[in-house]
Amino acid sequence: MADSANVNRFAHDAQSRITATTIGMDALRPIMHFQVWMLRMWADSIERFAGNYEKALDETATITEEKSAKQRAA
């Protein structure tokens, strides 16, 4: 009799842990989605910054080359 009570208690405890884990994962899901969204926004901002930086660097190089060409021509 005592063995069946222990088995039932063990099964109930296992089911409770599974339920608690499921509830915990359901609670974490929106937080994880928000973190992924923030990382994507951060990565997009870095990519835009890198593109703008490269564009400005190219423009500066072009202006410098034009000035050097004008000075050599003069």
N, C-alpha and C positions, 0 to 999 in steps of 0.2 A: 504494500500500500504506500509506503513511504517513497519507494522508487518511482511510482507513477506520479506522485505529487511533485517530486523533484524534476521529473521529465516535463511535466506540464508547466512548472514554473520556469524552467530553462527555455522552453519553447515560447512562452509568453514574453520572457525577457528579450529573447532574440527578435521577436516580432516588434517589440517596443523600440529596440535599437534601430531596426530597419525603418520603422515609421519616423523616428526622430531624425535619422539620416536623410530621409526623403524630404521631410519638412525643412531641414537645414539647407539642403540643396536648392529647394524651391525658393527659399529666402535669399540665397546667394546669387541666383540667376540674374535678377535685375542689376545687382551690383557689378557682376562680371560683364554684363552687356554695356553698362555705363563705362567701365574701365576700358573695354575694347573700343568703344566710341571715342573716348578721350585720346587713346593712343593713335587712332586713325586720324583724328583732327590734328594732333601734334605732328605726326609724320607728314600730313599734307602741308602744314605750315612750314615745316623744314624744307620740303621739296620746293615750295613756292619761294622761300627765302633763297635757296640755292640757285634757282632759276633767275631770280632778280639779280643776285650777286654776279652770276656769270654774264648776264646781259650787260650790266653796268661795267664789268671788267672789259668786255669786248668793245663797248662804246669808248671807254677810256683809252684802250689800245689803239683804236681807229683814230681818235682825235690826236693822240701823241704821234702817230705815224704821219698824219696830215701836217702837223706842225713841223715835224722833222723834214718832210718833203718840201715844204714852203721855205724853210730856212736854207736848205741846200740849193734851192732854185734861186734864191736872192743873192 
